Amino acid sequence: MSTSLEDRLTDLDLPMPDTLVPHILAQAAQPGTRRIQPMRHRPRWVTVAMAVVLLFVAISGVSFYAPRFAQVLADAPVVGTAVGPALRSVGLAGLEGRFTALDSRVTSSGYTVRLVAGYADANQTVLVLKVDPPDRSFFMRPELTDQFGREIGFSGGMSDTRTGDNVLIFRGIPWPDSVLGARVRLHSSVLQALPVGQPLAGEWTLQGTIPVESSRPLPLPAAGILADSTFRFTQVEATAATVSIQMEISGPLAKQLDRVVGETIPEVAKPHPAFSYELVDAGGGAATAISGTTSTGIGPAKFSATWVISHPGEYRLGIAYEGIGSFERTITVP
């Protein structure tokens, strides 16, 4: 798709010339010149009303596929403290002031689920929900789709049975939603009992419109070498609240990224991944990882990760493989 088309989608608008309404009124005032059979002259107000209805239909269609246009008409408030406790419980406090307030709710099988707020960028989509009564979670087989019917993969979630807070994390919003904004539909036919128990069947469908936060590319760090394996950065980008990286790994370790090491000691320790990564700010504070995925197949393995950050500055990215070694790279967020 050409850059010019992408630019047009970004600035999607429905221009209405200043002469349009006078032209419609002038045409309405003139008697019809082409008639197949005799008919009464249509009142001027009917013609004007039809024009308004057609314009409304056109606007509605654009708003559905390009929610950013609708956002101009009714700007949703950004919430902070309302979702603060839920976000802090999963280490996402850095996103607190960037959520858009939503209020979609549905009751089924005696449980009310409300979609409270949402955040989205190109790498992750985070939704906050309330479940009442609070003893069940929404993250058993949740399905999230956009206005084009495309499914957005589920990454993980958290549920607090004391408050009913649920935080669901999905993958990033794809193009062109990332330009236009996302009209999301969240559905589940099962609520999970916590901590364990029989699932509860029902139908819960919630909807909301979320603007997608833009990201900016950052310079790629130099590749790292571990045990004759090359870790090459293919993408580094940041939003106002997150940092994301993508790497390709080639060499012997590419097929061993999911290996676990260590022995199982009941109630003390269990095997842990040999491959690890972390992002630390200049003060030594570790950023909270939202996601980290690896995939292998023909060719290099692929790795991607995203962290929540609270401020710009220099961050130290550490990549390690237990028993082999480690390397560090600096990522500067302007």
Secondary structure per residue as TSV (DSSP state, phi and psi in degrees):
chain	resnum	aa	ss	phi	psi
A	1	M	-	360.0	136.7
A	2	S	-	-72.7	157.5
A	3	T	H	-64.0	-35.4
A	4	S	H	-63.6	-38.6
A	5	L	H	-67.1	-39.7
A	6	E	H	-63.4	-39.6
A	7	D	H	-64.1	-38.2
A	8	R	H	-66.4	-38.9
A	9	L	H	-64.4	-37.9
A	10	T	H	-61.6	-40.3
A	11	D	T	-101.2	29.4
A	12	L	-	-52.8	128.0
A	13	D	-	-154.8	163.0
A	14	L	-	-118.7	86.7
A	15	P	-	-66.1	140.2
A	16	M	-	-127.2	108.0
A	17	P	-	-55.6	149.3
A	18	D	T	-60.8	-25.5
A	19	T	T	-87.2	-2.9
A	20	L	H	-64.1	-53.1
A	21	V	H	-63.5	-47.3
A	22	P	H	-57.0	-37.2
A	23	H	H	-64.3	-43.0
A	24	I	H	-62.1	-43.6
A	25	L	H	-64.0	-40.1
A	26	A	H	-64.9	-42.3
A	27	Q	H	-65.9	-37.2
A	28	A	H	-66.5	-30.2
A	29	A	H	-77.9	-17.9
A	30	Q	S	-87.4	140.0
A	31	P	-	-67.8	147.7
A	32	G	-	-63.7	143.0
A	33	T	S	-104.2	-19.2
A	34	R	-	-122.6	112.0
A	35	R	-	-131.5	131.5
A	36	I	S	-77.2	-37.1
A	37	Q	S	-146.6	159.0
A	38	P	-	-58.4	138.6
A	39	M	-	-154.2	159.1
A	40	R	-	-72.2	147.0
A	41	H	-	-67.1	128.7
A	42	R	-	-71.2	130.5
A	43	P	-	-59.2	146.8
A	44	R	H	-60.0	-37.4
A	45	W	H	-65.8	-28.1
A	46	V	H	-68.1	-44.1
A	47	T	H	-62.1	-44.7
A	48	V	H	-63.2	-42.4
A	49	A	H	-61.9	-41.0
A	50	M	H	-62.8	-40.1
A	51	A	H	-63.0	-41.7
A	52	V	H	-64.3	-42.1
A	53	V	H	-62.8	-43.8
A	54	L	H	-62.4	-40.8
A	55	L	H	-64.3	-41.0
A	56	F	H	-62.3	-42.7
A	57	V	H	-62.3	-41.5
A	58	A	H	-63.2	-43.9
A	59	I	H	-63.2	-42.4
A	60	S	H	-61.0	-41.9
A	61	G	H	-63.3	-44.7
A	62	V	H	-63.9	-40.4
A	63	S	H	-63.0	-34.8
A	64	F	H	-65.5	-46.6
A	65	Y	H	-86.6	-19.7
A	66	A	-	-128.2	78.3
A	67	P	H	-59.5	-20.5
A	68	R	H	-59.4	-33.4
A	69	F	H	-64.7	-43.8
A	70	A	H	-65.1	-33.1
A	71	Q	H	-63.1	-31.2
A	72	V	H	-66.0	-35.6
A	73	L	H	-74.6	-35.1
A	74	A	S	-144.5	89.6
A	75	D	-	-73.5	121.2
A	76	A	-	-75.4	142.5
A	77	P	-	-70.8	151.7
A	78	V	E	-96.3	131.1
A	79	V	E	-102.3	155.7
A	80	G	S	-130.0	-84.6
A	81	T	T	-64.0	-23.5
A	82	A	T	-61.7	-31.9
A	83	V	T	-109.8	2.6
A	84	G	H	-55.2	-52.5
A	85	P	H	-59.0	-40.7
A	86	A	H	-64.5	-41.4
A	87	L	H	-71.0	-39.5
A	88	R	H	-63.4	-32.6
A	89	S	H	-65.9	-20.9
A	90	V	T	-116.6	16.2
A	91	G	T	75.2	22.2
A	92	L	-	-109.4	29.2
A	93	A	G	-59.7	-26.3
A	94	G	G	-64.6	-18.3
A	95	L	G	-92.7	-2.2
A	96	E	G	-52.6	-45.9
A	97	G	G	-85.5	9.3
A	98	R	G	-113.0	6.9
A	99	F	E	-85.6	144.4
A	100	T	E	-93.7	131.5
A	101	A	E	-69.5	134.4
A	102	L	E	-130.1	161.2
A	103	D	E	-153.3	72.0
A	104	S	E	-113.6	131.6
A	105	R	E	-143.5	154.5
A	106	V	E	-153.0	146.2
A	107	T	E	-117.0	132.2
A	108	S	E	-152.1	140.1
A	109	S	T	53.4	32.9
A	110	G	T	83.2	3.2
A	111	Y	E	-119.0	130.3
A	112	T	E	-102.0	127.5
A	113	V	E	-116.6	130.0
A	114	R	E	-122.6	130.2
A	115	L	E	-84.8	111.9
A	116	V	E	-90.5	-44.1
A	117	A	E	-161.5	162.5
A	118	G	E	-149.1	151.2
A	119	Y	E	-135.2	142.6
A	120	A	E	-147.9	142.3
A	121	D	B	-144.5	-170.1
A	122	A	S	-70.0	-13.0
A	123	N	S	-112.8	-22.8
A	124	Q	E	-156.0	155.2
A	125	T	E	-127.2	125.7
A	126	V	E	-120.5	125.4
A	127	L	E	-119.2	139.7
A	128	V	E	-112.5	128.5
A	129	L	E	-127.3	161.4
A	130	K	E	-121.8	131.1
A	131	V	E	-114.1	130.5
A	132	D	E	-135.2	121.2
A	133	P	S	-61.5	156.8
A	134	P	T	-85.6	10.1
A	135	D	T	-87.7	11.8
A	136	R	E	-135.7	157.6
A	137	S	E	-114.3	158.2
A	138	F	S	-96.0	-5.4
A	139	F	-	-94.3	34.7
A	140	M	S	-100.8	104.1
A	141	R	S	57.9	48.2
A	142	P	-	-72.2	146.0
A	143	E	E	-122.1	122.4
A	144	L	E	-117.8	126.1
A	145	T	E	-128.6	158.0
A	146	D	-	-100.1	-172.8
A	147	Q	T	-69.0	-12.4
A	148	F	T	-98.1	5.1
A	149	G	-	81.6	8.4
A	150	R	-	-83.1	137.4
A	151	E	E	-84.3	138.5
A	152	I	E	-108.5	119.5
A	153	G	-	-63.2	144.1
A	154	F	E	-86.0	134.0
A	155	S	E	-105.6	-34.5
A	156	G	E	166.6	178.8
A	157	G	E	-165.5	175.5
A	158	M	E	-141.1	143.9
A	159	S	E	-137.8	134.9
A	160	D	-	-111.1	110.1
A	161	T	T	-73.1	-9.6
A	162	R	T	-80.5	-36.3
A	163	T	T	-110.9	-18.9
A	164	G	-	83.6	4.7
A	165	D	E	-67.4	132.6
A	166	N	E	-127.9	130.7
A	167	V	E	-117.2	118.3
A	168	L	E	-110.7	134.5
A	169	I	E	-117.2	125.4
A	170	F	E	-118.7	173.0
A	171	R	E	-70.4	176.8
A	172	G	-	-69.2	157.5
A	173	I	-	-76.7	124.4
A	174	P	-	-78.5	169.4
A	175	W	T	-73.4	141.3
A	176	P	T	-94.0	6.2
A	177	D	H	-55.6	-37.0
A	178	S	H	-64.0	-16.8
A	179	V	H	-99.3	-41.9
A	180	L	H	-88.3	-25.1
A	181	G	-	103.9	158.7
A	182	A	E	-117.3	129.1
A	183	R	E	-102.5	102.0
A	184	V	E	-99.0	151.8
A	185	R	E	-128.4	118.6
A	186	L	E	-108.7	128.0
A	187	H	E	-136.2	143.7
A	188	S	E	-150.8	143.7
A	189	S	E	-109.0	8.9
A	190	V	E	-143.8	135.6
A	191	L	E	-108.6	136.7
A	192	Q	E	-90.5	131.1
A	193	A	E	-74.8	141.3
A	194	L	S	-121.1	142.0
A	195	P	S	-75.0	-32.5
A	196	V	S	-142.3	157.4
A	197	G	-	156.8	-179.3
A	198	Q	-	-73.0	132.1
A	199	P	-	-61.6	151.3
A	200	L	E	-109.3	123.2
A	201	A	E	-83.2	148.1
A	202	G	E	177.9	-169.0
A	203	E	E	-135.6	110.7
A	204	W	E	-123.7	116.3
A	205	T	E	-128.0	123.3
A	206	L	E	-126.5	149.9
A	207	Q	E	-137.4	153.3
A	208	G	E	-168.9	158.3
A	209	T	E	-108.8	125.4
A	210	I	E	-125.1	122.9
A	211	P	-	-67.3	145.5
A	212	V	-	-100.9	120.1
A	213	E	B	-69.1	134.4
A	214	S	-	-76.3	153.4
A	215	S	-	-121.4	161.3
A	216	R	E	-130.3	138.4
A	217	P	E	-72.3	147.5
A	218	L	-	-117.6	158.9
A	219	P	-	-57.8	143.7
A	220	L	-	-82.2	127.9
A	221	P	-	-68.4	164.6
A	222	A	-	-67.3	150.9
A	223	A	-	-65.4	155.6
A	224	G	E	-113.0	155.0
A	225	I	E	-123.0	128.1
A	226	L	E	-137.1	120.7
A	227	A	T	49.8	52.1
A	228	D	T	62.9	17.4
A	229	S	E	-112.1	138.5
A	230	T	E	-105.1	128.7
A	231	F	E	-107.1	100.6
A	232	R	E	-105.4	127.1
A	233	F	E	-77.3	130.1
A	234	T	E	-110.3	-19.8
A	235	Q	E	-161.4	135.1
A	236	V	E	-136.2	127.0
A	237	E	E	-146.7	161.7
A	238	A	E	-140.5	147.3
A	239	T	-	-108.7	-170.9
A	240	A	S	-67.8	-15.0
A	241	A	S	-132.2	-2.8
A	242	T	E	-140.9	158.7
A	243	V	E	-128.4	134.0
A	244	S	E	-129.0	144.1
A	245	I	E	-130.2	154.5
A	246	Q	E	-134.2	139.0
A	247	M	E	-136.1	156.3
A	248	E	E	-115.2	132.3
A	249	I	E	-115.8	123.2
A	250	S	E	-123.1	147.6
A	251	G	S	115.7	-173.7
A	252	P	G	-57.2	-36.4
A	253	L	G	-73.9	-14.3
A	254	A	G	-59.6	-29.8
A	255	K	G	-96.4	5.8
A	256	Q	-	-124.7	19.7
A	257	L	T	-69.5	-20.8
A	258	D	T	-98.9	10.4
A	259	R	-	-69.9	142.0
A	260	V	E	-114.2	151.2
A	261	V	E	-133.4	162.9
A	262	G	S	96.3	157.0
A	263	E	-	-98.3	161.9
A	264	T	-	-89.1	122.0
A	265	I	B	-121.4	110.0
A	266	P	T	-49.6	128.8
A	267	E	T	62.7	11.3
A	268	V	T	-125.6	-53.6
A	269	A	B	-152.5	160.2
A	270	K	-	-145.3	163.3
A	271	P	-	-55.9	146.1
A	272	H	E	-131.1	160.2
A	273	P	E	-62.6	139.5
A	274	A	S	-73.1	-33.3
A	275	F	E	-89.4	129.4
A	276	S	E	-141.5	164.2
A	277	Y	E	-157.1	152.3
A	278	E	E	-156.8	156.5
A	279	L	E	-124.8	124.9
A	280	V	E	-126.5	136.6
A	281	D	E	-81.6	179.3
A	282	A	T	-62.7	-25.3
A	283	G	T	-88.0	1.7
A	284	G	S	90.3	2.5
A	285	G	-	-81.2	131.0
A	286	A	B	-79.7	133.0
A	287	A	-	-76.2	150.6
A	288	T	E	-83.0	125.7
A	289	A	E	-80.9	126.8
A	290	I	E	-84.4	-41.4
A	291	S	E	-151.6	156.7
A	292	G	E	-159.0	118.4
A	293	T	E	-132.7	147.2
A	294	T	E	-127.6	149.8
A	295	S	E	-143.8	139.8
A	296	T	-	-126.2	157.7
A	297	G	S	178.9	-147.8
A	298	I	S	-73.5	128.3
A	299	G	S	92.9	-165.8
A	300	P	S	-63.4	151.2
A	301	A	E	-75.7	154.5
A	302	K	E	-118.7	139.3
A	303	F	E	-133.9	137.1
A	304	S	E	-140.1	148.6
A	305	A	E	-152.1	151.9
A	306	T	E	-136.0	138.0
A	307	W	E	-125.0	152.6
A	308	V	E	-89.3	132.4
A	309	I	-	-119.3	155.4
A	310	S	S	-107.8	-11.1
A	311	H	S	-162.3	158.1
A	312	P	-	-72.7	169.9
A	313	G	E	135.3	-165.7
A	314	E	E	-92.1	134.1
A	315	Y	E	-123.5	143.7
A	316	R	E	-103.7	119.6
A	317	L	E	-97.5	122.7
A	318	G	E	-110.8	128.5
A	319	I	E	-119.4	128.8
A	320	A	E	-142.2	153.3
A	321	Y	E	-134.3	114.5
A	322	E	T	-58.5	131.6
A	323	G	T	86.2	-8.2
A	324	I	T	-113.8	-52.5
A	325	G	E	152.7	-168.2
A	326	S	E	-156.7	165.9
A	327	F	E	-148.7	161.3
A	328	E	E	-128.7	149.9
A	329	R	E	-138.7	149.7
A	330	T	E	-98.5	131.9
A	331	I	E	-117.9	121.4
A	332	T	E	-102.4	120.8
A	333	V	E	-101.9	113.1
A	334	P	-	-71.2	360.0
